[in-house]
Amino acid sequence: MNLNLSINEDRDQYNNICSQLRRCTSCRLRRCFDIGMKEELVRTDEEKQRYKQLIEINRQRRGEISKHKDKSQDNHSIIPRV
């Protein structure tokens, strides 16, 4: 299967934008530039990697906070009866 052929078949003949705009990253990026997005806002591969690392660190922190909250709620939920 020729990938270029399938991509070209999805393009609108009038504005050369893919009919699968939400899935086609190339057309999505082109559309962003067409409506005024600055090229400087596109992340480099290094920036993407750092961003993914930051997301992972934040997920781990949220998980740790969640565990601590669960433990403290368990300790407070048991009230000895007198």
VENBEL-V360006 format. One record per backbone hydrogen bond with DSSP energy under -0.5 kcal/mol. CO is the residue of the C=O (numbers start at 1). NH is the residue of the N-H. Records with the same first field share a line. If there is no record, write none. Layout:
CO=NH, NH
//
This chain:
1=3
2=6
3=7
4=8
5=9
6=10
7=10
8=11
10=19
12=16
17=12
18=21
20=23, 24
23=25
24=28
25=29
26=30
27=31
28=32
29=33
30=34
31=35
32=37
33=36
38=41
39=42
44=48
45=49
46=50
47=51
48=52
49=53
50=54
51=55
52=56
53=57
54=58
55=59
56=60
57=61
58=62
59=63
60=64
61=65
62=66
63=67
64=68
65=69
66=70
67=71
68=72
69=73
70=74
71=75
72=76
73=77
74=78
77=79
78=80
//
